[in-house]
Amino acid sequence: PNPTPGPTPNPTPEPTPNPTPGPTPSPTPEPTPLELVPTPSPTTTAPTFIPTASPTFPCNLTPDERADEIRELLSTISEPSLFDDPDTPQAKALDWITNDDAIEPILCPNEAGDGCTRGGTVNPLVQRYVVATFYFATEGDDWNKCTAADDFDDEGSVGDANDNCDRIVTPFGVGNDRVGDTSTDAWLGPVNECEWGGIACWGEDTANLNLCIDQLDFESDGLSGVLAKEIGNLEVLRFLILERGTISGPIPTEFGDLERLLILDMDFNDLSGEIPDELFGLKSLQQLDLNDNEITGTLSSRVGELKFLTFLQLDHNLLSDTIPSEIGNLENLRIAFLSENDFTGEMPDEVCALRNNTSPPGVLGVLVTDCQGNDPEVICPCCSSCA
């Protein structure tokens, strides 16, 4: 028999594997653009530093520049070569005003500070220099009073010097205000020169002349040395009184520039040489007092130009030749001492006509010359007395 086939088993199909799906990738988002700040390119410029401030100087000048400009300014007042010799009064005054003057604020050569400007026409340094030159020319450190302090920056030294100064100017009853006429500070001190003893200045009530020197006045204070020609730059000076010292040498011709001068009194000194002709051009002069010196030469006929002269004292000198008739032009002359000289001849009739015992009478009450004895040097029948 045919074998019965066994059942055909249903074949088990090969299992179809269910593939495990791969992970679904999350979509990658579009990148968000960044707001990029550009990095600046490196700079090639030098780093910036805060500068150190430049030093500041008084007058906006370095000390050397200030010194040079002061010398240049004062070279218009004094012969520049005098500054090169340290022993001259001019060099000493220049050195003091440049390096040692302690006044505040400091005076500048390039601007007008406090002091005498004569309406803006002159720097105040000029007047201060002039009187400093006068101080050194008359041996100020050896004066009896008002000498400069040993240390201008030391208050104690300045105070001691001030205590040794009591020189007050002679009062003349002027009508204008004045500065310093009762002040007694020592010379070269740290105040305006109007405050130094022996000086008085115009006051502010006189236009353009405030703090300009009006009077320079010493008597028996030990002044010696010589007269500084720079005094001629004190153009508004009215009273120059330097009595009873040992000042020697000539009277500077520059004194003829003192156009406002009323009184020139330098008696009892050792002045020599002739009376400068320039003095007879001082049209405002009222008193010329030069007795007891060693003045030589003749008395110029130009003396007759001093129309306002009231007082003429020239006795005890070495004047020679004849007495000029032009004195007869001085209708305001009240006193004339001409004795103890070497005058000769006769007193001119024009002078005798000024006497107050004439008809009509003049105002000349005192007239004295060398008319004593039987053989007088000067014949003078009209003199009030004879020496």
Secondary structure per residue as TSV (DSSP state, phi and psi in degrees):
chain	resnum	aa	ss	phi	psi
A	1	P	-	360.0	145.9
A	2	N	-	-73.7	130.3
A	3	P	-	-64.8	143.5
A	4	T	-	-81.0	124.9
A	5	P	-	-68.8	145.3
A	6	G	-	-73.2	162.7
A	7	P	-	-64.4	142.1
A	8	T	-	-82.2	108.4
A	9	P	-	-63.0	139.3
A	10	N	-	-65.8	120.1
A	11	P	-	-64.7	136.2
A	12	T	-	-77.2	114.6
A	13	P	-	-63.2	150.4
A	14	E	-	-58.5	127.9
A	15	P	-	-64.7	132.6
A	16	T	-	-86.0	105.7
A	17	P	-	-63.5	132.7
A	18	N	-	-77.1	112.0
A	19	P	-	-64.9	134.4
A	20	T	-	-75.5	115.9
A	21	P	-	-61.2	141.9
A	22	G	-	-67.4	152.8
A	23	P	-	-57.5	138.3
A	24	T	-	-80.4	113.5
A	25	P	-	-65.7	137.1
A	26	S	-	-66.8	139.2
A	27	P	-	-64.4	135.8
A	28	T	-	-76.2	118.3
A	29	P	-	-66.8	152.9
A	30	E	-	-62.8	133.6
A	31	P	-	-61.5	136.3
A	32	T	-	-79.8	123.0
A	33	P	-	-63.9	136.9
A	34	L	-	-85.3	144.4
A	35	E	-	-86.2	94.3
A	36	L	-	-85.4	130.2
A	37	V	-	-91.1	119.7
A	38	P	-	-64.6	139.6
A	39	T	-	-79.5	121.9
A	40	P	-	-63.8	149.0
A	41	S	-	-66.2	146.3
A	42	P	-	-61.3	135.8
A	43	T	-	-78.6	152.0
A	44	T	-	-108.1	0.0
A	45	T	S	-77.7	154.1
A	46	A	-	-69.3	149.7
A	47	P	-	-64.4	148.4
A	48	T	-	-87.0	127.9
A	49	F	-	-113.2	151.0
A	50	I	-	-78.6	118.0
A	51	P	-	-68.9	150.5
A	52	T	-	-77.8	130.2
A	53	A	-	-63.0	138.0
A	54	S	-	-70.6	148.0
A	55	P	-	-65.5	145.3
A	56	T	-	-102.6	145.1
A	57	F	-	-125.7	150.8
A	58	P	G	-58.3	144.7
A	59	C	G	68.8	6.2
A	60	N	G	57.3	33.2
A	61	L	S	-131.3	142.0
A	62	T	-	-66.0	160.7
A	63	P	H	-53.9	-39.3
A	64	D	H	-68.8	-40.3
A	65	E	H	-64.3	-42.6
A	66	R	H	-61.4	-44.5
A	67	A	H	-61.1	-41.9
A	68	D	H	-65.3	-40.8
A	69	E	H	-73.0	-33.2
A	70	I	H	-64.2	-45.2
A	71	R	H	-61.1	-42.6
A	72	E	H	-61.8	-43.4
A	73	L	H	-62.1	-47.0
A	74	L	H	-78.8	-10.6
A	75	S	T	-70.4	-12.3
A	76	T	T	-83.6	-9.1
A	77	I	T	-105.8	-39.8
A	78	S	S	-121.8	157.0
A	79	E	-	-61.8	120.1
A	80	P	G	-55.7	-32.1
A	81	S	G	-64.4	-21.8
A	82	L	G	-67.6	-22.0
A	83	F	G	-73.7	-16.3
A	84	D	G	-84.5	-14.0
A	85	D	S	-104.2	108.9
A	86	P	T	-63.7	-11.8
A	87	D	T	-90.4	-6.7
A	88	T	S	-78.6	151.1
A	89	P	H	-57.7	-33.8
A	90	Q	H	-67.6	-42.3
A	91	A	H	-67.1	-39.1
A	92	K	H	-65.1	-40.7
A	93	A	H	-67.2	-40.0
A	94	L	H	-63.1	-44.4
A	95	D	H	-62.8	-42.7
A	96	W	I	-63.5	-49.0
A	97	I	I	-71.0	-23.2
A	98	T	I	-84.7	-41.1
A	99	N	I	-114.8	-25.7
A	100	D	I	-117.1	-16.3
A	101	D	-	-63.1	120.9
A	102	A	-	-98.1	11.4
A	103	I	-	-63.5	145.2
A	104	E	S	-128.6	137.5
A	105	P	S	-69.4	156.4
A	106	I	-	-60.7	144.2
A	107	L	-	-83.5	139.4
A	108	C	-	-114.8	140.2
A	109	P	T	-76.9	-14.1
A	110	N	T	-108.1	11.0
A	111	E	S	-158.7	154.6
A	112	A	-	-86.1	115.2
A	113	G	-	-98.6	-154.5
A	114	D	S	-75.2	137.4
A	115	G	S	137.0	-165.0
A	116	C	-	-75.6	115.3
A	117	T	-	-116.9	-8.7
A	118	R	T	49.0	53.6
A	119	G	T	71.1	27.9
A	120	G	T	86.0	11.3
A	121	T	T	-94.3	-7.9
A	122	V	S	-147.9	148.0
A	123	N	-	-79.9	137.0
A	124	P	H	-57.9	-21.0
A	125	L	H	-58.8	-31.0
A	126	V	H	-63.6	-52.6
A	127	Q	H	-61.1	-42.5
A	128	R	H	-63.5	-39.8
A	129	Y	H	-64.6	-42.2
A	130	V	H	-58.8	-47.9
A	131	V	H	-73.1	-27.5
A	132	A	H	-66.7	-38.7
A	133	T	H	-63.4	-41.7
A	134	F	H	-58.5	-43.1
A	135	Y	H	-58.4	-50.7
A	136	F	H	-71.7	-32.4
A	137	A	H	-67.5	-31.8
A	138	T	T	-100.6	22.6
A	139	E	T	56.9	53.9
A	140	G	G	-55.9	-32.5
A	141	D	G	-66.8	-13.0
A	142	D	G	-108.8	7.8
A	143	W	-	-61.3	158.2
A	144	N	S	-69.7	-33.3
A	145	K	S	-142.7	162.0
A	146	C	-	69.7	17.4
A	147	T	-	-67.3	157.0
A	148	A	-	-68.3	156.1
A	149	A	-	-67.0	155.6
A	150	D	S	-71.6	-31.7
A	151	D	-	-136.1	109.5
A	152	F	T	-68.3	-19.9
A	153	D	T	-95.7	-2.9
A	154	D	-	-103.3	117.8
A	155	E	H	-61.8	-36.2
A	156	G	H	-64.9	-42.1
A	157	S	H	-65.5	-42.2
A	158	V	H	-64.7	-40.4
A	159	G	H	-63.4	-41.6
A	160	D	H	-62.0	-41.0
A	161	A	H	-65.1	-40.9
A	162	N	H	-63.9	-35.4
A	163	D	H	-65.1	-22.3
A	164	N	T	-96.2	21.2
A	165	C	-	-132.0	117.7
A	166	D	-	-132.5	24.2
A	167	R	-	-77.9	112.7
A	168	I	-	-111.8	139.4
A	169	V	-	-67.1	154.2
A	170	T	-	-66.1	125.9
A	171	P	-	-75.5	133.8
A	172	F	-	-118.6	7.3
A	173	G	-	66.3	35.7
A	174	V	-	-68.4	153.7
A	175	G	S	-84.5	-18.2
A	176	N	S	-89.4	161.5
A	177	D	-	-67.1	150.1
A	178	R	E	-135.5	155.5
A	179	V	E	-116.1	130.0
A	180	G	S	87.1	2.6
A	181	D	T	-70.1	-12.5
A	182	T	T	-123.1	11.5
A	183	S	-	-88.0	150.0
A	184	T	-	-138.7	42.1
A	185	D	B	-76.7	151.0
A	186	A	-	-66.9	156.3
A	187	W	T	-70.9	151.1
A	188	L	T	66.0	14.8
A	189	G	-	-76.2	169.0
A	190	P	S	-81.8	45.3
A	191	V	S	-133.5	168.9
A	192	N	-	-58.3	142.5
A	193	E	G	-60.8	-19.0
A	194	C	G	-62.8	-22.4
A	195	E	G	-87.9	-6.9
A	196	W	B	-72.5	142.7
A	197	G	T	-57.4	136.8
A	198	G	T	88.8	6.0
A	199	I	E	-125.8	139.7
A	200	A	E	-133.5	145.2
A	201	C	E	-122.0	161.7
A	202	W	E	-63.3	148.0
A	203	G	-	-94.7	176.7
A	204	E	T	-73.3	-7.2
A	205	D	T	-78.9	-7.5
A	206	T	S	-104.9	112.7
A	207	A	T	-54.8	131.2
A	208	N	T	70.7	-0.2
A	209	L	-	-115.2	4.7
A	210	N	T	-56.2	130.4
A	211	L	T	70.2	13.5
A	212	C	-	-91.6	140.2
A	213	I	E	-67.6	129.5
A	214	D	E	-107.1	-29.9
A	215	Q	E	-147.5	133.2
A	216	L	E	-124.7	118.0
A	217	D	E	-143.0	110.9
A	218	F	E	-135.9	141.3
A	219	E	E	-145.4	126.0
A	220	S	S	56.6	40.5
A	221	D	S	-110.2	12.3
A	222	G	-	79.9	22.4
A	223	L	-	-69.2	136.5
A	224	S	-	-138.0	-152.1
A	225	G	S	70.2	-139.5
A	226	V	B	-133.6	169.5
A	227	L	-	-86.6	129.5
A	228	A	-	-80.5	128.3
A	229	K	G	-64.6	-20.9
A	230	E	G	-60.9	-19.9
A	231	I	G	-56.2	-28.0
A	232	G	G	-60.7	-13.8
A	233	N	G	-84.5	-6.1
A	234	L	-	-83.6	72.2
A	235	E	T	-64.6	-19.2
A	236	V	T	-109.6	17.4
A	237	L	-	-66.8	131.8
A	238	R	-	-110.0	-25.0
A	239	F	E	-132.1	113.8
A	240	L	E	-119.2	106.2
A	241	I	E	-128.0	109.3
A	242	L	E	-133.1	76.2
A	243	E	E	-97.8	150.8
A	244	R	S	53.5	63.1
A	245	G	S	-133.3	-155.4
A	246	T	-	-128.9	36.2
A	247	I	-	-65.7	132.5
A	248	S	E	-122.4	-179.1
A	249	G	E	83.8	-177.0
A	250	P	-	-81.6	162.3
A	251	I	-	-80.0	121.7
A	252	P	-	-60.9	139.4
A	253	T	G	-62.9	-25.2
A	254	E	G	-64.2	-16.1
A	255	F	G	-63.4	-18.5
A	256	G	G	-68.9	-8.3
A	257	D	G	-86.4	-4.0
A	258	L	-	-83.8	72.7
A	259	E	T	-64.1	-22.8
A	260	R	T	-95.3	2.9
A	261	L	-	-61.5	130.0
A	262	L	-	-103.6	-38.4
A	263	I	E	-131.2	126.1
A	264	L	E	-120.7	108.3
A	265	D	E	-130.1	104.7
A	266	M	-	-133.7	43.9
A	267	D	-	-76.1	164.1
A	268	F	S	54.5	54.5
A	269	N	S	-129.9	-160.3
A	270	D	E	-122.5	35.3
A	271	L	E	-65.9	144.4
A	272	S	E	-134.1	179.8
A	273	G	E	81.4	-176.1
A	274	E	-	-87.8	160.0
A	275	I	-	-70.8	118.9
A	276	P	-	-57.2	135.6
A	277	D	G	-59.0	-28.1
A	278	E	G	-62.2	-27.2
A	279	L	G	-63.6	-27.6
A	280	F	G	-78.7	1.1
A	281	G	G	-96.1	3.8
A	282	L	-	-82.0	88.3
A	283	K	T	-66.0	-19.7
A	284	S	T	-95.0	-3.9
A	285	L	-	-62.4	130.5
A	286	Q	-	-112.2	-23.6
A	287	Q	E	-138.2	123.3
A	288	L	E	-120.5	108.0
A	289	D	E	-127.4	100.3
A	290	L	-	-128.8	23.7
A	291	N	-	-66.9	158.4
A	292	D	S	57.8	56.9
A	293	N	S	-132.6	-158.3
A	294	E	E	-126.9	42.1
A	295	I	E	-76.4	135.3
A	296	T	-	-116.7	-176.0
A	297	G	S	87.2	-163.7
A	298	T	B	-106.1	165.0
A	299	L	-	-90.5	114.6
A	300	S	-	-61.6	145.6
A	301	S	G	-64.6	-16.4
A	302	R	G	-68.8	-9.9
A	303	V	G	-55.3	-27.0
A	304	G	G	-68.2	-8.2
A	305	E	G	-84.1	-9.4
A	306	L	-	-84.1	72.1
A	307	K	T	-62.1	-25.0
A	308	F	T	-99.8	6.7
A	309	L	-	-66.5	128.1
A	310	T	-	-113.1	-20.0
A	311	F	E	-138.3	119.4
A	312	L	E	-127.8	111.9
A	313	Q	E	-128.3	106.9
A	314	L	-	-126.3	13.8
A	315	D	-	-67.9	161.4
A	316	H	S	59.0	53.6
A	317	N	S	-133.8	-160.7
A	318	L	-	-123.2	32.2
A	319	L	-	-69.8	145.4
A	320	S	E	-133.2	-177.9
A	321	D	E	72.1	-161.5
A	322	T	E	-92.3	162.3
A	323	I	-	-79.9	124.1
A	324	P	-	-67.8	139.2
A	325	S	G	-67.5	-19.8
A	326	E	G	-65.1	-14.5
A	327	I	G	-58.4	-26.2
A	328	G	G	-63.1	-13.1
A	329	N	G	-81.6	-7.5
A	330	L	-	-88.8	80.1
A	331	E	T	-68.7	-14.4
A	332	N	T	-98.3	1.0
A	333	L	-	-69.6	126.9
A	334	R	-	-112.3	-29.5
A	335	I	E	-137.5	132.0
A	336	A	E	-142.2	111.6
A	337	F	E	-105.4	114.5
A	338	L	-	-124.8	9.9
A	339	S	-	-79.1	172.2
A	340	E	S	55.9	45.7
A	341	N	S	-128.5	-163.9
A	342	D	E	-115.1	29.9
A	343	F	E	-65.7	150.5
A	344	T	E	-136.7	173.4
A	345	G	E	90.9	-153.9
A	346	E	E	-113.8	150.2
A	347	M	-	-67.4	124.7
A	348	P	-	-60.2	143.5
A	349	D	H	-58.0	-32.8
A	350	E	H	-63.6	-31.7
A	351	V	H	-76.1	-43.4
A	352	C	H	-59.3	-30.8
A	353	A	T	-67.1	-14.3
A	354	L	T	-82.2	-12.7
A	355	R	B	-61.6	149.6
A	356	N	T	-80.9	3.3
A	357	N	T	-110.4	16.6
A	358	T	S	-95.9	175.2
A	359	S	S	-128.5	113.5
A	360	P	S	-71.4	152.7
A	361	P	-	-74.4	143.3
A	362	G	-	-93.9	-158.6
A	363	V	S	-117.5	1.6
A	364	L	B	-77.4	102.6
A	365	G	-	-92.2	-28.6
A	366	V	E	-124.1	119.5
A	367	L	E	-137.2	112.8
A	368	V	E	-127.1	133.0
A	369	T	E	-149.5	-175.7
A	370	D	S	-86.0	74.9
A	371	C	-	-116.8	17.6
A	372	Q	-	-78.6	143.9
A	373	G	S	92.3	-179.9
A	374	N	S	-78.5	-23.0
A	375	D	S	-129.2	68.3
A	376	P	-	-71.7	155.1
A	377	E	S	-69.8	-33.5
A	378	V	E	-128.0	127.5
A	379	I	E	-85.7	120.1
A	380	C	-	-145.3	86.8
A	381	P	T	-70.7	-12.8
A	382	C	T	-102.8	1.0
A	383	C	-	-68.3	146.1
A	384	S	S	-73.3	-28.3
A	385	S	E	-160.2	163.1
A	386	C	E	-122.8	142.8
A	387	A	-	-102.0	360.0
